[in-house]
Amino acid sequence: MAKNTVILITRDQEAFRKKLLEMKLPEMDILAPHTPEEIREQAGSANIMLANPPLAKDYINDAKGVVWMQSTYAGVDAMNAEGLRKDYTLTNVRDVFGPAMAEYAFAYILAFKKEVLENLSYQQHSEWKQRKLGLLGDETLCIVGAGSIGKEIARIAKAFGMRTIGYRSKDEPVEHFDEIFSGKDLHKCLAQGDYVVSVLPSTKHTDNLFDKAAFGAMKPTALFMNIGRGNAVVEEDLSVAVKEGKIAKAVLDVFREEPLPAGSPLWSADNVYVTPHMSGYVFTEREFEIFAENYRRFRAGEPLMYQVDFDKGY
């Protein structure tokens, strides 16, 4: 059987290279270039790419021999940009980032519910301000995007006794959700959430979904959190909504332009909390298990798991 050459294009080149070497996958050469020049020089030698989409997009057209790319992300919108070749099989990872992103979401939900920041401020001034904080079990979590990540967030919410509602493209029940909305009922779903968490992928159907009307439909006490993709939010409308008290707070981990420009008003906006796209930034065994199984299938000529439909964007 012919040997395969895998080129790595990740933020953790050495860690990925070492892990692949440890796995001892058969008939595989590994390329792990470290500079853009090295990547372009070596891209033409590979027939497989294991890569972070935001990095790989700059090199996929140079890698003319690549017939399969395994994304290390669930979201692959970067590879679907106009002008990029799409004559290869693109696969992503699934059921990987749910636990990390659920932990991120509840780190903020609990911090706000239990007024952690306020307590730190009071401590600095030696102030004793006892008050009632309430329970999450009395509140509703609205998750927009009820796929594997949304389902994991809902599962954790159920451990706190929360009511869970979700919005998705298909009007079908989903495990750990009390109610699912779809179609034209987005605003109806948003209106019920004490916390609204978006985990949407970037597709033409999710562009500008959270606009002035969407924020206007939410409770004025609501916390909005975006850990999906930045294209879903009209950032100017969000800034106005928080400033005018249409919603209470926003936690943003993803943006239309990344890194978020230093001049963006979101950095300094009151009640807006910015993080650098890190809610799902973890290094897990599951990523390599998926790659290993897909590599076995690739060599055997079998259909690969988690193939992406370029037309749908996921």
C-alpha positions in Angstrom: 0.0 0.0 0.0 1.3 3.5 -0.9 2.6 5.7 1.8 0.7 8.8 2.8 2.1 12.2 3.8 0.3 14.2 6.4 1.0 17.9 6.7 0.2 19.6 10.0 -1.0 23.2 10.1 -1.9 23.9 13.7 -1.2 26.3 16.6 0.6 23.4 18.3 2.8 21.9 15.7 5.2 20.1 17.9 2.5 18.7 20.2 0.6 17.3 17.3 3.7 15.9 15.7 4.7 14.1 18.9 1.2 12.7 19.4 1.0 11.3 15.8 4.5 9.7 16.3 3.3 8.1 19.5 0.2 6.7 17.7 2.4 4.9 15.2 -0.2 5.0 12.4 0.9 2.8 9.5 2.4 4.0 6.2 2.5 7.6 7.3 5.1 10.4 6.8 4.6 13.5 8.9 5.4 17.1 7.9 5.3 19.8 10.7 6.6 23.0 9.1 6.9 26.0 11.5 6.9 29.1 9.2 4.7 30.2 6.4 7.5 29.8 4.0 8.1 26.2 5.1 4.4 25.4 4.9 4.1 26.7 1.3 7.3 24.8 0.4 6.1 21.5 1.8 2.3 21.7 1.2 2.6 20.3 -2.3 4.2 17.1 -0.9 1.2 16.0 1.2 -2.0 14.1 0.3 -3.5 14.6 3.8 -3.8 17.7 5.9 -4.5 17.8 9.7 -5.1 21.4 10.4 -6.8 24.3 12.2 -9.1 25.9 9.5 -8.2 29.5 10.2 -4.6 28.7 9.4 -5.1 26.1 6.7 -7.2 28.4 4.6 -4.1 30.3 3.5 -2.4 27.1 2.2 -5.1 24.8 0.9 -4.8 26.1 -2.7 -1.0 25.5 -2.5 -1.6 21.9 -1.3 -2.9 20.7 -4.6 -2.2 17.0 -3.8 -4.3 17.0 -0.6 -7.4 14.9 -1.1 -8.5 14.8 2.5 -8.3 17.4 5.2 -9.1 16.6 8.8 -10.1 19.7 10.6 -9.1 19.9 14.3 -12.2 22.2 14.8 -15.9 21.6 14.7 -16.4 24.9 12.8 -14.9 24.8 9.3 -16.3 28.1 7.8 -12.8 29.3 7.1 -12.4 26.6 4.5 -15.6 27.5 2.7 -14.5 31.0 1.7 -14.8 32.1 -1.9 -11.8 31.3 -4.0 -10.6 28.3 -2.0 -10.5 24.9 -3.6 -13.2 22.5 -2.6 -12.3 19.5 -4.7 -11.2 17.4 -1.7 -12.9 15.7 1.3 -13.2 17.9 4.4 -14.0 16.3 7.7 -14.4 17.9 11.1 -14.5 16.8 14.7 -17.6 16.3 16.8 -18.5 15.5 20.3 -15.1 17.0 21.3 -15.6 20.5 22.5 -19.0 20.2 24.3 -17.5 19.7 27.9 -15.0 22.5 27.6 -17.5 25.0 26.2 -20.1 24.0 28.8 -17.6 24.6 31.5 -16.8 28.0 30.0 -20.5 28.9 29.8 -21.2 28.0 33.4 -18.0 29.7 34.7 -19.6 33.0 33.7 -23.2 32.0 34.5 -22.2 31.1 38.0 -19.9 34.0 38.4 -22.7 36.4 37.6 -25.4 34.5 39.5 -23.3 34.4 42.7 -21.9 37.9 42.2 -18.3 36.8 42.4 -16.9 40.1 40.9 -19.0 42.1 43.3 -17.7 40.2 46.3 -14.1 40.7 45.2 -14.8 44.4 45.0 -16.4 44.5 48.4 -13.5 42.6 49.8 -11.0 45.1 48.6 -12.9 47.8 50.6 -13.5 45.6 53.7 -17.2 45.8 53.1 -19.6 43.2 54.5 -22.6 43.1 52.2 -24.7 40.0 52.7 -27.5 39.5 50.2 -29.8 36.9 48.7 -28.5 35.5 45.4 -31.1 33.0 44.3 -30.8 29.7 42.5 -30.1 28.7 38.9 -32.8 26.1 39.2 -35.4 28.9 39.2 -34.2 30.2 35.8 -34.3 29.3 32.1 -31.4 28.7 29.8 -32.0 29.3 26.1 -29.4 27.7 23.8 -29.4 28.7 20.2 -27.9 25.8 18.3 -29.0 22.5 19.8 -26.3 20.2 18.3 -23.8 18.2 20.2 -22.3 21.3 22.0 -25.6 22.8 22.8 -26.8 19.4 24.1 -23.8 19.2 26.5 -24.5 22.7 27.8 -28.1 21.7 28.4 -27.0 18.5 30.2 -25.0 20.6 32.7 -27.8 23.0 33.1 -30.1 20.1 34.1 -27.7 19.3 36.9 -28.6 22.7 38.4 -32.3 22.1 37.8 -32.6 24.7 35.1 -35.3 24.8 32.5 -33.7 24.3 29.1 -35.0 25.5 25.8 -33.3 25.4 22.5 -33.5 26.7 18.9 -32.5 24.7 15.9 -33.2 24.2 12.2 -35.2 21.0 12.7 -38.3 20.9 14.8 -37.4 17.7 16.6 -37.0 16.8 20.3 -33.4 16.9 21.6 -32.1 15.1 24.7 -31.7 17.4 27.8 -34.0 20.1 26.4 -37.5 20.8 27.8 -38.6 22.5 24.6 -37.3 23.0 21.1 -38.1 26.0 18.8 -37.4 26.3 15.1 -38.3 28.3 12.0 -39.9 31.7 12.8 -39.9 31.1 16.6 -36.4 32.3 17.4 -37.6 35.5 19.1 -40.2 33.5 21.1 -37.4 31.3 22.3 -35.1 34.2 23.1 -37.9 36.0 25.1 -38.0 33.2 27.7 -34.2 33.0 28.4 -32.6 34.3 31.6 -29.4 33.3 29.8 -29.1 33.1 26.0 -26.1 31.1 24.7 -25.3 30.9 21.0 -23.3 28.0 19.7 -24.2 28.4 16.1 -21.9 27.6 13.2 -21.0 30.1 10.6 -23.3 29.6 7.6 -25.4 31.9 5.3 -28.4 31.1 7.4 -26.8 32.3 10.7 -25.5 35.7 9.4 -26.8 38.6 11.5 -29.3 36.4 13.4 -28.7 38.4 16.6 -29.7 41.9 15.5 -31.6 44.8 17.1 -34.9 42.9 16.9 -33.4 39.8 18.5 -31.9 41.7 21.4 -35.1 43.6 21.8 -37.0 40.3 22.2 -34.8 39.2 25.2 -35.4 40.0 28.8 -33.8 43.2 30.0 -32.2 41.1 32.7 -30.8 38.5 30.3 -27.2 37.5 29.9 -26.2 36.9 26.2 -23.2 34.7 25.4 -21.7 33.9 22.1 -19.3 31.0 21.9 -20.3 29.8 18.4 -19.2 32.1 15.6 -19.0 35.9 15.3 -21.0 36.2 12.1 -24.2 35.6 14.0 -24.0 38.9 15.9 -24.5 42.4 14.6 -21.9 43.8 17.0 -23.2 47.4 16.8 -26.7 46.3 17.7 -25.3 44.3 20.6 -23.3 47.3 21.9 -26.5 49.5 21.8 -28.6 46.8 23.4 -26.3 46.6 26.4 -25.8 50.3 26.7 -29.5 51.0 26.6 -30.4 48.2 29.0 -32.2 46.0 26.4 -30.1 43.2 27.9 -28.1 43.1 31.1 -24.7 41.6 30.1 -22.9 40.0 27.2 -20.0 37.5 27.2 -18.3 37.3 23.8 -15.7 34.7 22.9 -16.0 35.0 19.1 -16.1 38.0 16.8 -16.5 38.9 13.1 -12.9 39.9 13.0 -10.3 38.0 15.0 -8.2 39.0 16.8 -10.7 41.7 17.9 -9.2 45.0 16.8 -7.7 47.1 19.5 -10.0 50.0 18.5 -13.2 48.0 18.9 -15.6 49.6 21.4 -16.4 46.1 22.8 -13.1 46.0 24.7 -14.2 48.8 27.0 -18.0 48.6 26.9 -19.7 48.3 30.3 -21.2 44.9 31.1 -19.5 43.3 28.0 -16.9 40.6 28.8 -14.4 39.7 26.0 -12.3 36.6 25.8 -10.0 35.6 22.9 -11.8 32.6 21.3 -10.8 30.2 24.0 -14.0 28.5 25.2 -13.2 25.4 23.1 -9.4 25.6 23.0 -8.4 22.3 24.4 -6.1 19.5 23.5 -8.0 16.2 23.8 -7.5 12.5 22.9 -10.8 12.5 21.1 -9.4 14.7 18.3 -6.7 12.1 17.6 -9.1 9.2 18.0 -11.2 10.7 15.2 -8.2 11.3 13.0 -6.9 7.7 13.6 -10.3 6.1 12.7 -10.7 8.3 9.6 -7.1 7.5 8.6 -7.9 3.7 8.9 -11.0 4.3 6.7 -9.0 6.4 4.2 -6.5 3.6 3.7 -9.3 1.1 3.4 -11.3 3.2 0.9 -14.3 3.5 3.3 -16.5 6.6 3.8 -14.9 9.0 6.3 -16.7 10.1 9.5 -18.0 13.7 9.9 -17.7 14.7 6.3 -18.6 18.4 5.7 -21.0 19.5 3.0 -19.5 22.7 1.5 -23.0 23.8 0.3 -24.4 23.7 3.9 -21.2 24.9 5.5 -21.1 22.1 8.1 
